[in-house]
Amino acid sequence: MTGVLPARRGETDEAGERHRLSVPGGLAALSLDAMASVAYGPEAIVIVLAAGGGAALGYTVPVTLAIAALLGVLTLSYRQVIAAFPQGGGAYGVARTYLGRRASLVAAASLVVDYVLNVAVSIAAGVAALTSAVPGLLPYTVWLCLGVLALITAVNLRGIAHSARMFIVPTAIFVLSILTVIIAGLLRDRPVVIAHPVAQAQDLRAVGVLLLLRAFASGCAALTGVEAIANAVPAFRRPRVRRAQRAEVALGALLGAMLIGISALIVRFHIRPAPGVTVLSQVTAGALGHGIGYYVVQLATVVLLALAANTSFGGMPVLTHLLARDNNLPHLFALRAERQVHRYGILFLTVTAALLIVGTGGAMNTLVPLFAIGVFVGFTLSQTGMVRHWWTRRPPGWGPRAALNGLGALMTGLAAIVVSVTKFPEGGWLIVVTIPLLVWLMSMVNRAYGRIGRRLELGRVPARPRPRRSLAIVPVGDVNRLTQEAISAAMSLGDRVVAVRVVHPDEPEETTKFIGAWERWAPDVGLALVNDRHRRLVHPIVEYVRGVGEPHVFVLIPEVEPAHLWQRVLQNQRGAVLAHALRRDTDAVVCRLRFRLDDGSARVRGHNA
């Protein structure tokens, strides 16, 4: 028997390893945000440069090269994050470890903003690719976006497991399609399809630094998702760090090649922004024409963008779970449904993304400029935390590593400032306001849980439990089976039981009849009659409970729970109203005792109010 257990444990470990990510699987499952940015990053650059005319459009490649250089620094920096945080090195975790709670809340707020914007941007970009291929769908953009959002939400609420293998095929098709477009376009002397006339050359002096900075700021949205692999190192197969680092480098190389290739074709084909047609659609048409290849690229783009939106539904609920666990969000965000789904995190993400889509009319180019602000805030905090990590640990060769992370923090910090300033009038103010607001709200929640913890003396050993004398109060309306069940439950709960009934001075005969019935049924149970000339129910009982002067009071509210859902409309809901008032205005422990009516049987169950 002793020789069997290690073998079984090894078999379990091998089975677990098979379900973890390889390098291709990691690219497919964790880099969709970054890959999908090819669909909107270059377009964001072109839209800004188009304001300067044809001469400004000639700077598309230099601006893209600057973004690619920043991408290279981030890729190398996150390789170090992977090595330093093999348990997962997200911006929230790094900032919490090395920069303190407030910085970690800023990182968390930026991640929340990123997740929401990723859903809105990815869906809007996917629908834009669809309407570019099928222009007749353009008037239905918002409804298409909301439909895709509803579908993704439904899939995630059902708890369908994320599978890297499911993502590999569409990701590979998309990457190969984009590389095919780039190679075919570079081999052509002129575009197959010329969608718009070539812009006239202008004086290069008309292109200012501010315009280039705005284009750089807009194009930085293409760097979203670069940190995703560093956040999920434990999901890789052994050796985890090495595989994650290879996936990070592969992501940086593929993304950089696609961004530079697309920007080169934009200049080569003299692409300009056009209403209802994406820049990627124009580039594809110029390289491949409007044949089958064009529609394959557009379809692959739509599918990949939908999957990229879906990654937020995997990351956001996990983040809100961690924040709730750290008492920075309401604890309901840490709850999981029966399918192991963080339902409240998913619903929050869906509602906020839907509001963004409706508010912007599903316009991709309105949403993209907002994307990069939160991204670079997270980048900067993560890299700064890594500098602190190397400075604190000081392992052999820590100096160059700290310098690389410091360079990354400097570049992303400057990029965050540039993006915030240049995009502030265009809606960036919303992100600049939202992040501090989220930090303030999470701080308020944390302080509230701190006060609750102090009152509950969490973390301390309380005094030994002792029996206490208590009073059980039961609001009653008549002598019947419901009253009998409630009084019986109260007798087992309290040392003294009092039934309370609200009576009206103008109904003396009904009051006398009730007292007689009570004396015949349970003369040993105390009965309190509360007069109210205004024919109220809730207020007199609340006042009675407040005036009993007992330190430990239980209130049992008997209610009928019907056997069928439709029968609920027959109830007056007075029990729920009374329970709410008692919780709000008294210190009594309130329990709604429900008398369940089943076909052929009856039973009672309690429900804490």
Secondary structure, 3 states (H helix, E strand, C coil): CCCHHHHHHHHHHHHHHHCCECHHHHHHHHCHHHHHHHHCHHHHHHHHHHHHHHHHHCCHHHHHHHHHHHHHHHHHHHHHHHHHCCCCCCHHHHHHHHCCHHHHHHHHHHHHHHHHHHHHHHHHHHHHHHHHHCHHHHHHHHHHHHHHHHHHHHHHHCCCCCCHHHHHHHHHHHHHHHHHHHHHHHHCCCCCCCCCCCCCCCCHHHCCHHHHHHHHHHHHHHHCCCCHHHHCHHHECCCHHHHHHHHHHHHHHHHHHHHHHHHHHHHHCCCCCECCECHHHHHHHHHHCCCHHHHHHHHHHHHHHHHHHHHHHHHHHHHHHHHHHCCCCCHHHHCCCCCCCCHHHHHHHHHHHHHHHHHHCCCHHHHHHHHHHHHHHHHHHHHHHHHHHHHHHCCCCHHHHHHHHHHHHHHHHHHHHHHHHHHHHHHHHHHHHHHHHHHHHHHHHHHHHHHHHHHHCCCCCCCCCCCCCCEEEEECCCCCHHHHHHHHHHHCCCCEEEEEEEECCCCHHHHHHHHHHHHHHCCCCEEEEEECCCCCCHHHHHHHHHHCCCCCEEEEEEEEECCCHHHHHHCCCHHHHHHHHHHHHCCCEEEEEEEEEECCEEEEEEEEC
